[in-house]
Amino acid sequence: MNSPNPLRVAIVGTGPSGFYAAEHLLKKHPGVEIDLFDRLPTPFGLVRGGVAPDHQKIKSVTRVYEKIASQPGVRFLGNVLIGRDLTREEMLDHYHAVIYAFGAHSDRPLGIPGEHLAGSHAATEFVGWYNGHPDYQSHSFDLSQENVVVIGVGNVAVDVTRVLSRTSEELAKTDIAPYALEALQNSGVKNVYMIGRRGPVQAAFTNPELKELGEMPGADIVVLPNELALDEGSRAALARAEERTPEKNLHTLEAFASKPQEGKPMRIHLRFLLSPLELHGDGRVEAVELARNRLVAAANGDLRAEPTGETEVIPAGLVFRSVGYLGTGIPGVVFDAKRGTVPNEGGRVVTAPGIASQGEYVVGWIKRGPTGVIGTNKPDATETTDHLLEDFTSGKLERTLSPREEIDHMLEQRGVRVVTWNDWRKLDQIERERGAALGRPRLKFTTVADMLGALG
């Protein structure tokens, strides 16, 4: 049945998946009321806090999100932490549906000896730090080290490698955090080693990102031809691949391997078929011990890395692990800690297989795990919101809601300084003006206190 009341939805998290969910709801159900919640005063999730500062073009997607947030019936409530400022139960009392879109903020550990030595970090920490994310702005990284090892061959690993290898002049034209700009301008890093446990065909980076590593003004690229030689399984995988990225990557890597060194001040080393065994050092990282691998067929047909017994040691004083983001839960919301996701079926949150939790939905990385690019979140959000609308139309979400304004009163009584969309637009303008004075896209506020202070 159709409810006499407007559909009212809360979306927890304002990264791409949250905005795409809002967009689809607005398109398919005119008159829907949407409250977008974010724990930070700033919207856009990893587009603001994760996309590398030297990739400004990718950040232009926020123009689409700005139009969504400006639609009638849509509100932005920033600086509100669900689970602390508002409980799950309070949300369900005030909305027909709650969509969790809070992404994956933690990282997967390597699980090897020495991982917790000083100088060993998650790539997520470094990414948040150079992007001025309030959670990471107080971190520090010893960039006096000559050798850095980045473990992983996905796009995040490429971002970390590229930012470490940019010249001061290149970085000074971006919106990188000012403290990170200063630290990187004084960096002593000469070699960055990016390590993949399997071969070039299995690497997770996309081809444009890979190509960019070979076009760095201040860094030569080093690829060992013998590590590009394909085993029978990889050749078969390449032949049956539905998309051409692995083939393109292999051709790009082969071109890198034959490219002469130009004597640039830095070198990027792309290495394959190596797995970290142990981080060595007395109190802090001094070297990375790696196992040489070969690829063997697993029971499911995939190729897995198997150690050959040979090892290699790379002296390094700084290590970044980039083997995947990992989601964390919200108090009261069902959560699978092993997978780092909210259990769901097609975006409907489930407490057990086939048993949906009425009114709770999930989109993005916290739904499917940390896979895909920004655009991947659009069909993902469409699937979830179609199921939500189906449930609303059939009467499954019908119930008497507390007034929408009660949310505002509760937050005010609890002393929460809610940041509105107009507040964000003011912050955005201030950041852009501060950046323009320095010839940069923007100069970010990097603490919540500074953001709220700027708003008065």
GUVEXPA-460857 format. One record per residue (C-alpha): z, y, x; residue number from 0. Coordinates in steps of 0.25 Angstrom, whole numbers. Example, Ala and Ser with C-alpha at 12.3 -4.5 7.8 and 13.67 -1.06 7.14 Angstrom:
2
REC      Z      Y      X    n
REC     31    -18     49    0
REC     29     -4     55    1
This chain:
456
REC      Z      Y      X    n
REC      0      0      0    0
REC     -2     15      4    1
REC     11     22      7    2
REC     13     36     -1    3
REC     19     41     12    4
REC     10     45     24    5
REC     10     35     35    6
REC     19     40     46    7
REC     18     34     60    8
REC     26     36     73    9
REC     19     33     86   10
REC     28     31     98   11
REC     21     35    111   12
REC      9     45    112   13
REC      0     39    123   14
REC    -14     35    119   15
REC    -10     23    110   16
REC     -1     32    102   17
REC    -11     43    100   18
REC    -22     33     96   19
REC    -13     26     86   20
REC    -11     40     80   21
REC    -26     43     80   22
REC    -29     30     73   23
REC    -18     33     62   24
REC    -23     47     60   25
REC    -37     42     58   26
REC    -34     30     49   27
REC    -23     36     41   28
REC    -24     51     38   29
REC    -11     57     35   30
REC     -3     48     44   31
REC      9     55     50   32
REC     11     51     65   33
REC     23     55     74   34
REC     19     53     89   35
REC     32     50     98   36
REC     33     51    113   37
REC     45     50    122   38
REC     39     61    131   39
REC     36     75    126   40
REC     22     73    130   41
REC     11     64    123   42
REC      0     55    128   43
REC      8     44    136   44
REC      0     39    148   45
REC    -11     48    146   46
REC     -1     59    151   47
REC      8     50    159   48
REC     -1     39    164   49
REC    -16     44    166   50
REC    -17     48    180   51
REC    -18     63    183   52
REC    -31     62    189   53
REC    -37     56    177   54
REC    -37     69    168   55
REC    -49     65    160   56
REC    -42     53    154   57
REC    -30     62    149   58
REC    -40     70    141   59
REC    -38     59    130   60
REC    -26     67    126   61
REC    -35     76    118   62
REC    -37     65    108   63
REC    -22     63    107   64
REC    -19     78    105   65
REC    -29     78     93   66
REC    -21     66     87   67
REC     -8     73     89   68
REC    -12     85     82   69
REC    -16     78     69   70
REC     -9     82     57   71
REC      3     72     54   72
REC      4     69     69   73
REC     17     73     77   74
REC     21     71     92   75
REC     35     69     94   76
REC     37     69    110   77
REC     50     68    118   78
REC     55     57    108   79
REC     59     43    113   80
REC     58     32    102   81
REC     70     23    104   82
REC     79     35    108   83
REC     76     47    100   84
REC     71     39     88   85
REC     73     24     86   86
REC     63     14     81   87
REC     70     13     68   88
REC     70     28     65   89
REC     55     28     68   90
REC     52     17     58   91
REC     60     24     48   92
REC     51     37     49   93
REC     37     30     51   94
REC     29     20     44   95
REC     25     15     58   96
REC     29     17     72   97
REC     18     15     83   98
REC     23     12     97   99
REC     14     18    107  100
REC     23     20    119  101
REC     15     13    129  102
REC     20      6    142  103
REC     29     14    151  104
REC     35      4    161  105
REC     27     -5    171  106
REC     27    -20    175  107
REC     34    -24    187  108
REC     28    -32    199  109
REC     40    -41    199  110
REC     40    -43    215  111
REC     50    -41    225  112
REC     52    -27    230  113
REC     46    -20    218  114
REC     58    -11    216  115
REC     58     -6    230  116
REC     57      9    232  117
REC     42     13    232  118
REC     38      3    222  119
REC     35      9    208  120
REC     28      7    195  121
REC     14     13    194  122
REC     19     19    181  123
REC     30     27    188  124
REC     19     33    197  125
REC     10     36    186  126
REC     20     43    177  127
REC     25     50    190  128
REC     12     57    193  129
REC      9     60    179  130
REC     22     67    177  131
REC     28     58    167  132
REC     42     62    164  133
REC     47     47    166  134
REC     42     47    180  135
REC     42     61    185  136
REC     55     59    194  137
REC     49     47    201  138
REC     45     47    215  139
REC     36     39    224  140
REC     35     39    239  141
REC     21     44    242  142
REC     24     45    256  143
REC     20     30    258  144
REC      6     27    264  145
REC      3     15    256  146
REC      5     13    241  147
REC      2      0    234  148
REC     -2      0    219  149
REC      0    -14    213  150
REC    -10    -15    201  151
REC    -25    -13    198  152
REC    -25     -6    185  153
REC    -28      8    181  154
REC    -14     13    183  155
REC    -14      7    198  156
REC    -27     15    200  157
REC    -21     28    195  158
REC     -9     26    204  159
REC    -18     23    216  160
REC    -27     35    213  161
REC    -16     45    211  162
REC    -10     41    224  163
REC    -24     43    231  164
REC    -28     56    225  165
REC    -29     68    234  166
REC    -19     80    232  167
REC    -31     88    227  168
REC    -35     78    216  169
REC    -21     77    211  170
REC    -19     92    211  171
REC    -29     93    200  172
REC    -22     83    190  173
REC    -10     84    181  174
REC     -2     75    190  175
REC     13     78    190  176
REC     16     89    200  177
REC     27     81    208  178
REC     17     69    209  179
REC      6     79    214  180
REC     15     84    225  181
REC     19     70    229  182
REC      5     64    229  183
REC      0     76    237  184
REC     10     73    248  185
REC      8     58    247  186
REC      7     49    260  187
REC     -1     38    253  188
REC    -13     33    261  189
REC    -16     19    255  190
REC    -15     15    240  191
REC    -16     -1    238  192
REC    -19     -5    224  193
REC    -16    -20    222  194
REC    -22    -30    212  195
REC    -17    -44    210  196
REC    -30    -49    205  197
REC    -45    -46    209  198
REC    -54    -34    206  199
REC    -59    -40    194  200
REC    -45    -41    188  201
REC    -41    -26    191  202
REC    -37    -18    179  203
REC    -42     -4    183  204
REC    -54      2    176  205
REC    -67      5    184  206
REC    -66     20    183  207
REC    -52     20    189  208
REC    -56     11    200  209
REC    -68     19    204  210
REC    -60     31    205  211
REC    -52     25    216  212
REC    -64     25    225  213
REC    -67     39    222  214
REC    -54     45    228  215
REC    -56     57    237  216
REC    -44     54    245  217
REC    -44     39    245  218
REC    -53     28    251  219
REC    -53     15    243  220
REC    -51      1    250  221
REC    -55    -12    243  222
REC    -56    -25    251  223
REC    -69    -33    248  224
REC    -62    -46    249  225
REC    -53    -43    237  226
REC    -65    -40    228  227
REC    -71    -54    230  228
REC    -70    -61    216  229
REC    -65    -75    214  230
REC    -72    -84    204  231
REC    -63    -80    192  232
REC    -65    -65    194  233
REC    -80    -67    195  234
REC    -79    -75    182  235
REC    -70    -64    176  236
REC    -80    -53    180  237
REC    -92    -60    174  238
REC    -85    -62    160  239
REC    -78    -48    160  240
REC    -82    -41    147  241
REC    -80    -27    153  242
REC    -86    -22    166  243
REC    -73    -16    172  244
REC    -70    -28    182  245
REC    -85    -28    187  246
REC    -85    -13    189  247
REC    -72    -13    196  248
REC    -77    -24    205  249
REC    -89    -16    209  250
REC    -81     -4    211  251
REC    -71    -11    220  252
REC    -83    -17    228  253
REC    -89     -3    230  254
REC    -75      1    235  255
REC    -74    -11    245  256
REC    -87     -7    251  257
REC    -84      8    251  258
REC    -81     14    266  259
REC    -68     21    268  260
REC    -69     36    269  261
REC    -56     39    277  262
REC    -49     46    265  263
REC    -34     48    266  264
REC    -31     37    257  265
REC    -35     23    253  266
REC    -34     15    240  267
REC    -34      0    243  268
REC    -38     -9    231  269
REC    -33    -23    233  270
REC    -34    -35    224  271
REC    -29    -49    223  272
REC    -15    -45    228  273
REC     -1    -46    221  274
REC     12    -39    226  275
REC     22    -49    231  276
REC     33    -40    236  277
REC     36    -26    239  278
REC     42    -25    253  279
REC     52    -15    259  280
REC     66    -11    263  281
REC     70     -2    251  282
REC     56      3    248  283
REC     42     -3    247  284
REC     36     -5    261  285
REC     25    -15    258  286
REC     19    -24    247  287
REC     17    -38    249  288
REC      5    -44    241  289
REC      0    -58    238  290
REC    -15    -61    240  291
REC    -20    -67    227  292
REC    -32    -75    222  293
REC    -36    -76    207  294
REC    -35    -89    199  295
REC    -38    -92    185  296
REC    -26    -92    175  297
REC    -24   -101    163  298
REC    -29    -90    154  299
REC    -42    -88    162  300
REC    -37    -75    169  301
REC    -37    -74    184  302
REC    -23    -73    190  303
REC    -19    -69    204  304
REC    -13    -80    212  305
REC     -7    -78    226  306
REC    -14    -84    238  307
REC     -2    -84    247  308
REC     -8    -73    256  309
REC      0    -59    256  310
REC     -3    -45    260  311
REC      7    -34    263  312
REC      3    -19    261  313
REC     13     -9    267  314
REC     16      1    256  315
REC     28     11    252  316
REC     24     13    238  317
REC     20      3    227  318
REC     16      5    213  319
REC     15     -7    203  320
REC      4     -5    193  321
REC      4    -18    186  322
REC      5    -13    171  323
REC     13     -4    162  324
REC     24    -11    154  325
REC     29     -6    140  326
REC     44     -3    137  327
REC     50     -4    123  328
REC     56      6    113  329
REC     71      2    108  330
REC     70     -6     95  331
REC     55     -9     96  332
REC     51    -23     98  333
REC     46    -25    113  334
REC     40    -36    122  335
REC     46    -32    135  336
REC     38    -43    143  337
REC     25    -37    138  338
REC     30    -23    137  339
REC     24    -21    123  340
REC     29    -20    109  341
REC     25    -33    102  342
REC     14    -31     92  343
REC      2    -37     84  344
REC     -9    -28     83  345
REC      0    -16     85  346
REC     10    -20     75  347
REC     24    -22     82  348
REC     29    -36     80  349
REC     43    -41     81  350
REC     38    -56     82  351
REC     23    -61     81  352
REC     18    -58     67  353
REC     30    -50     63  354
REC     27    -35     63  355
REC     38    -24     64  356
REC     35    -15     52  357
REC     30     -1     56  358
REC     29     -3     71  359
REC     16     -3     79  360
REC     12     -2     93  361
REC      0      3    101  362
REC     -4      5    116  363
REC      2     -1    128  364
REC     15     -5    121  365
REC      7    -13    111  366
REC     -3    -20    121  367
REC      2    -18    135  368
REC     -3     -8    145  369
REC    -18    -11    145  370
REC    -30     -3    143  371
REC    -34     12    144  372
REC    -31     24    135  373
REC    -42     20    126  374
REC    -37      6    124  375
REC    -26     12    115  376
REC    -35     16    104  377
REC    -39      3     99  378
REC    -25     -2    101  379
REC    -19      9     93  380
REC    -30      7     82  381
REC    -26     -7     80  382
REC    -11     -4     79  383
REC    -13      8     69  384
REC    -23      0     60  385
REC    -12    -10     59  386
REC     -2      1     56  387
REC    -11      7     45  388
REC    -13     -7     39  389
REC      2     -9     38  390
REC      4      5     32  391
REC     -7      3     22  392
REC     -2    -11     17  393
REC     12     -5     15  394
REC     19    -12     27  395
REC     24      1     32  396
REC     28      7     19  397
REC     43     12     19  398
REC     50     25     16  399
REC     51     33     29  400
REC     61     44     33  401
REC     54     58     33  402
REC     46     61     46  403
REC     54     73     49  404
REC     67     65     51  405
REC     61     61     64  406
REC     61     75     69  407
REC     75     77     63  408
REC     80     65     70  409
REC     74     69     84  410
REC     80     83     82  411
REC     94     78     79  412
REC     93     69     92  413
REC     90     81    100  414
REC     75     76    104  415
REC     66     87    108  416
REC     53     82    101  417
REC     40     87    107  418
REC     30     90     97  419
REC     15     90     99  420
REC     15    106    100  421
REC     26    104    110  422
REC     17     95    118  423
REC      5    104    117  424
REC     14    115    123  425
REC     18    106    134  426
REC      3    102    137  427
REC     -1    117    137  428
REC     10    120    147  429
REC      6    108    156  430
REC     -8    112    156  431
REC     -5    127    159  432
REC      4    123    171  433
REC     -7    114    176  434
REC    -18    124    175  435
REC    -10    133    184  436
REC    -12    123    195  437
REC    -26    118    192  438
REC    -21    105    185  439
REC    -23     99    171  440
REC     -8    101    168  441
REC      5    101    175  442
REC     14     91    167  443
REC     29     92    164  444
REC     35     80    170  445
REC     49     80    163  446
REC     53     80    148  447
REC     63     91    151  448
REC     51    100    157  449
REC     43     97    145  450
REC     53    100    135  451
REC     57    112    143  452
REC     43    118    143  453
REC     43    116    128  454
REC     56    124    127  455
